[in-house]
Amino acid sequence: MKRVFLSYAYEDIQQVKGLKLLLANPNFDLDFYDESLGVAVDSQNSDYIKSVIGDKIKRSSVTVCLIGKETHKSGWVDWELEKSDECGNRIIAMALKGIDSAVLPTLIREKKLNFYPWDPKRLGELIGD
């Protein structure tokens, strides 16, 4: 089972929770261990927050960036993607359900990574590759 870090803008947390529910559904073939934060880090210290998130990224081999309309404005998503790239994680950019087009985060644009439409089955395949 792959260890996956989910990177997303906080505004999209409800949709991300929906994806996490698919992991518990035995009728759905999506299998990975979610390394992303379950709850917010109780700190205002950005260095501490980065160390907690950085440890989770280091333990994963794949980073999935879930793209919503405002994801490109998130400094945290940019940092998580940069850290993921630095750690050698494979980065997958997938739209959240209902998103047909979006401005992509900087690293995804610069590296010309594929931007996939919402498709949980395809996401499972991409993670497994």
C-alpha positions as CSV (number, residue, x, y, z in Angstrom):
1,M,0.0,0.0,0.0
2,K,1.4,3.4,-1.0
3,R,1.8,6.2,1.5
4,V,0.2,9.3,0.0
5,F,0.2,12.9,1.1
6,L,-2.8,14.9,0.1
7,S,-2.1,18.6,-0.6
8,Y,-5.1,20.9,-0.9
9,A,-6.4,24.3,0.0
10,Y,-8.2,24.5,3.3
11,E,-11.3,25.8,1.6
12,D,-11.7,22.4,-0.1
13,I,-11.6,20.3,3.1
14,Q,-15.2,19.1,2.8
15,Q,-14.6,17.6,-0.7
16,V,-11.3,16.1,0.5
17,K,-13.2,14.4,3.4
18,G,-15.4,12.9,0.7
19,L,-12.4,11.4,-1.0
20,K,-11.2,10.0,2.3
21,L,-14.6,8.3,2.8
22,L,-14.0,6.4,-0.4
23,L,-11.0,4.8,1.2
24,A,-13.3,3.1,3.7
25,N,-15.7,1.9,1.0
26,P,-15.1,-1.8,0.3
27,N,-16.9,-1.5,-3.0
28,F,-14.5,1.1,-4.3
29,D,-11.0,0.2,-5.5
30,L,-9.0,3.0,-4.0
31,D,-6.3,1.9,-1.7
32,F,-3.6,4.1,0.0
33,Y,-2.5,5.2,3.4
34,D,-3.3,8.9,3.9
35,E,-0.3,10.7,5.4
36,S,-2.0,14.1,5.3
37,L,-3.0,15.9,8.5
38,G,-6.2,14.7,10.1
39,V,-6.5,17.8,12.3
40,A,-4.9,21.2,12.1
41,V,-1.6,21.6,13.9
42,D,-2.2,23.5,17.1
43,S,0.4,26.2,16.5
44,Q,0.9,29.6,15.0
45,N,4.6,28.8,14.5
46,S,5.1,28.2,10.8
47,D,8.5,26.5,11.3
48,Y,6.9,24.0,13.6
49,I,4.0,23.5,11.3
50,K,6.4,22.9,8.4
51,S,8.3,20.4,10.4
52,V,5.2,18.4,11.2
53,I,3.9,18.5,7.6
54,G,7.5,17.9,6.3
55,D,7.8,14.7,8.3
56,K,4.5,13.4,6.8
57,I,5.7,14.3,3.3
58,K,9.0,12.5,3.9
59,R,7.1,9.3,4.9
60,S,5.1,9.3,1.7
61,S,6.1,8.4,-1.8
62,V,3.3,10.1,-3.7
63,T,1.8,13.6,-3.2
64,V,-1.7,14.1,-4.6
65,C,-2.5,17.8,-5.1
66,L,-6.3,18.1,-5.2
67,I,-7.1,21.2,-7.2
68,G,-10.0,23.5,-6.6
69,K,-10.7,27.0,-7.8
70,E,-8.5,28.7,-5.2
71,T,-5.7,26.1,-4.7
72,H,-3.2,28.2,-6.7
73,K,-3.5,31.0,-4.1
74,S,-2.4,28.7,-1.2
75,G,1.1,29.4,0.0
76,W,0.9,26.1,2.0
77,V,0.1,24.1,-1.1
78,D,3.0,25.7,-2.9
79,W,5.3,24.8,0.0
80,E,4.0,21.2,0.3
81,L,4.6,20.6,-3.4
82,E,8.1,22.1,-3.2
83,K,8.8,19.9,-0.2
84,S,7.4,16.8,-2.0
85,D,9.5,17.5,-5.1
86,E,12.6,17.9,-2.8
87,C,11.8,14.6,-1.2
88,G,11.5,12.8,-4.6
89,N,7.7,12.2,-4.2
90,R,5.8,11.6,-7.4
91,I,3.3,14.4,-7.7
92,I,-0.2,13.9,-9.1
93,A,-2.5,16.9,-9.9
94,M,-6.2,16.0,-10.0
95,A,-9.2,18.3,-10.1
96,L,-11.7,18.0,-7.3
97,K,-15.2,16.9,-8.3
98,G,-17.0,19.7,-10.2
99,I,-13.8,21.5,-11.3
100,D,-13.4,21.6,-15.0
101,S,-10.6,24.1,-15.2
102,A,-8.4,25.9,-12.7
103,V,-5.2,27.9,-12.4
104,L,-2.6,25.4,-11.3
105,P,-0.1,25.8,-8.4
106,T,3.3,27.1,-9.5
107,L,5.3,23.9,-9.3
108,I,2.7,21.9,-11.3
109,R,2.8,24.6,-14.0
110,E,6.6,24.9,-14.0
111,K,7.2,21.1,-14.3
112,K,4.3,20.8,-16.8
113,L,2.7,18.0,-14.8
114,N,-0.5,16.4,-16.1
115,F,-3.7,17.8,-14.7
116,Y,-6.2,15.1,-14.5
117,P,-10.0,15.6,-14.3
118,W,-11.8,14.2,-11.2
119,D,-11.7,10.4,-11.5
120,P,-11.2,8.4,-8.3
121,K,-10.6,5.2,-10.3
122,R,-7.9,6.8,-12.3
123,L,-6.5,8.3,-9.1
124,G,-6.1,4.8,-7.7
125,E,-4.3,3.7,-10.9
126,L,-2.0,6.7,-10.8
127,I,-1.1,6.1,-7.2
128,G,-0.5,2.4,-7.9
129,D,1.8,3.1,-10.9
